[in-house]
Amino acid sequence: MAIKTIVNSVKFFNEFKNDPGFVSNLGSFTTNLTGEVLTNVKVEISVDISWGVVYAPPGGFNWTLTKSGTLLTIVSNDGYDFINEGFAAGDVVDLGLNIGGIPVLAPTLPITFVLGNTMVIDTGVLIALPGGIIGVRIDGKSDLVALNYKFGLIENAESFNTISKVSNNDQGYYATGIGADLGGGVRDTSFVNMTRLGTYKDWQTGSARVRFVSSPALYVQRFIIEHEFMIVPFYLEGQLTNLENNVLPTLFNGLNSLKYVFNAGFRINLSNPNTEKPFQIEEFAGSVAWFNENFNGFQNDYEIKSVDYFDGNTLLDAEGILASTKTKIEILVGRDSTPFVAGDRFGVYISYLPEQNEYENTTLSDLKQNFIYDRALNSEGVAATSGDDFITSCEAVLSGGDLLITLEMEYSSLQKAFLANKINLGDTKYLIGVEVGDNTLSSAGSNRVMLLADVKNYDLSADIPGLMEFTKYDIYKHNKQIGVGTPSTDAFTWNEDGLVVDYNFYLDLNK
């Protein structure tokens, strides 16, 4: 029997269909990881755990059972390793003996020692061991109250691992106090929030929680694990050209895609890994898209027609997202097959493109903070929504057969200061993704796609037409003097020759 793990279901929910918080259309989900980079997903895992051993071989009983005081020592002579069977010191078990065909149950006994083929159980009584034993059954019944959980987003053909593709650090959570005893054998079924494993936060994009559900059968404990995360990577240093030229990176090229894998171990005691009842899932191939493709390589029915930027306060034209003030962005999206219709779903995603040393080995900031990431989802014709961070307003209307999305955003003071410093040092880029699709389709049959709307440098301030005007601009070569020589508007000269520029300008302070 050993450790018996039955995964009842693995369900993946997405914000596009199920809304932020994953609170809507809960009957629509997929059983494998699907979606697009930049998007947020929740996986819900239902699992039953039990452990024990039944020994009654037809060829004759070959275990040695000896009693010393209240301690019963069981030695397997048939190759059983009791640790591999799921037992550990501290476990509480039900012990059943088949004595000449008559079952005898000794309930709720503690294990005091386990090593290899040897187990010691405290029976609590001094009664001598009866003869005629032809079978033994040992069932674990300790409450599993702790969980160690590790996960990975890896390529479908890749060997199992839980290393972040972004930060190269291990990814996982843990929890204790699951299904606490409320008295009278009743266990708490509330969710317990899980804590990040390890020192680094650089891989973390969401949260995890777990709860005890019930005991659907004798010796069986049922749990639900929920993990919310973002599909990454969507950008790594060195991939800027891929983004700008819509060249798929190796991880998504051809039929390559990401899948979600995990291993989990429920424990009797968080600090004792010897009590762990582990299981692992890695078999379910994913169908995850990079930009401008539906799922894994399927055709895209949508296109970005234009992206326009404005100062959110003055409405003057801007060259890109304004790092120092409010920005208004208008994005026009078209659909090839049919026009957009009222109520169509969309999402806007914005991320700074950091350097590698900014997203690896960070202990105080997580992945979304390192990438200065935010997103907002809405439907056409619905009142404006906001994101979790700097997106303050997001709405859309129909424009002919197209969808006109209007977005307002403004970074925090700390984000503004950080970006201003980066801009002063050189090119500082961001990306905007737009998710669109027919939300009447199921999650599994969706045509949704993450369009790459723009990749460009931040702008520090909007241009103000007519603010500055030059009334004179005269250039003199090194051998000429102002007021004596004849000026020119350009100069052809040798390297290191001197030049004098004489110019006047005025500023229209009314602007």
PyMOL commands that set and color helices and strands:
alter all, ss='L'
color gray80, all
select helices_A, chain A and resi 15-18+240-245+250-252+273-275+356-359+367-370+413-425
alter helices_A, ss='H'
color red, helices_A
select strands_A, chain A and resi 2-14+34-36+40-55+63-68+71-76+92-99+102-115+118-122+133-140+146-155+172-175+181-183+186-187+192-193+195-196+207-214+221-230+258-267+277-281+287-289+302-311+317-318+327-335+345-352+374-379+391-399+402-409+429-437+449-457+468-477+499-507
alter strands_A, ss='S'
color yellow, strands_A
deselect
rebuild
show_as cartoon
